[in-house]
């Protein structure tokens, strides 16, 4: 199961402020989520509706929910909410077409 989270930086934060927080402060927390199989942070270039796209792989939606219900997962979510203006979470059924 793959979750995609679209993040939008806070008003007043620069793209560099967002990237520094996301990659240097938030990423080390997120990497430790229980049950996490793979994590990719995609930094959005240029002017777009979102500033970052996170991809998280778990064995199931239940594993994802359990990870975020844990003490660490609650810290990860709280850190995200405190540092972004918007956060959209999508669960996807990944269907690779090439490579």
C-alpha positions as MATLAB code, in Angstrom:
seq = 'XXXXXXXXXXXXXXXXXXXXXXXXXXXXXXXXXXXXXXXXXXXXXXXXXXXXXXXXXXXXXXXXXXXXXXXXXXXXXXXXXXXXXXXXXXXXXXXXXXX';
ca = [
       0.000    0.000    0.000;
       1.276    3.419   -0.893;
       0.295    6.740    0.657;
       1.028   10.030   -1.047;
       1.023   13.207    1.023;
       0.959   16.594   -0.702;
       2.401   19.398    1.438;
       2.086   23.169    1.082;
       4.412   25.451    3.007;
       3.169   28.050    5.464;
       2.556   31.591    4.293;
       5.672   33.601    4.988;
       8.007   30.597    4.701;
      10.336   30.480    1.738;
      10.798   27.371   -0.347;
      14.214   27.036    1.306;
      12.661   27.292    4.804;
      10.251   24.486    3.882;
      12.956   22.276    2.387;
      15.274   22.749    5.354;
      12.540   21.798    7.860;
      11.206   18.905    5.734;
      14.520   17.272    4.802;
      16.607   18.040    7.901;
      14.074   17.975   10.760;
      10.986   16.084    9.638;
      12.600   13.340    7.526;
      14.605   11.808   10.406;
      11.357   11.418   12.390;
       9.358   10.039    9.462;
      12.043    7.474    8.574;
      11.486    5.822   11.968;
       7.739    5.184   11.544;
       6.950    1.603   12.552;
       6.178   -0.693    9.616;
       7.458    1.782    7.016;
       8.851   -0.107    3.983;
      10.002    2.800    1.812;
       9.931    6.598    2.002;
      10.577    9.106   -0.777;
      10.422   12.893   -0.356;
       9.929   14.731   -3.655;
      10.777   18.439   -3.549;
       8.583   20.343   -5.994;
      10.493   22.721   -8.269;
       9.102   26.025   -9.499;
       5.766   27.622   -8.766;
       3.184   24.924   -8.010;
       0.208   24.321   -5.749;
       2.305   22.074   -3.448;
       5.885   22.270   -2.220;
       6.511   18.633   -1.403;
       5.181   15.187   -2.235;
       5.912   12.364    0.195;
       5.495    8.723   -0.814;
       5.233    6.161    1.981;
       4.975    2.406    1.484;
       3.437    0.100    4.087;
       2.221   -3.507    3.888;
      -1.392   -2.333    4.325;
      -3.608    0.606    5.174;
      -3.914   -0.902    8.661;
      -0.110   -0.774    9.051;
      -0.161    2.883    7.969;
      -2.894    3.690   10.499;
      -1.066    1.794   13.251;
       2.150    3.690   12.483;
       0.413    7.052   12.812;
      -1.459    5.910   15.941;
       1.869    5.175   17.646;
       3.587    7.756   19.853;
       6.167    8.425   17.137;
       3.483    8.624   14.462;
       1.615   11.221   16.487;
       4.849   13.236   16.774;
       5.394   12.976   13.009;
       1.847   14.165   12.276;
       2.028   16.994   14.837;
       5.353   18.177   13.421;
       3.875   18.221    9.935;
       0.707   20.069   10.980;
       2.768   22.658   12.889;
       5.014   23.372    9.900;
       2.757   23.372    6.828;
      -0.279   25.306    5.666;
      -1.836   22.350    3.898;
      -1.577   18.587    3.863;
      -3.509   16.254    1.559;
      -3.217   12.504    2.101;
      -4.036   10.020   -0.669;
      -3.974    6.228   -0.591;
      -3.151    4.837   -4.012;
      -3.026    1.507   -5.759;
       0.319    1.823   -7.512;
       0.292    0.415  -11.062;
       3.799    0.674  -12.571;
       3.759    0.925  -16.345;
       7.462    0.988  -17.108;
      10.764    0.296  -15.334;
];
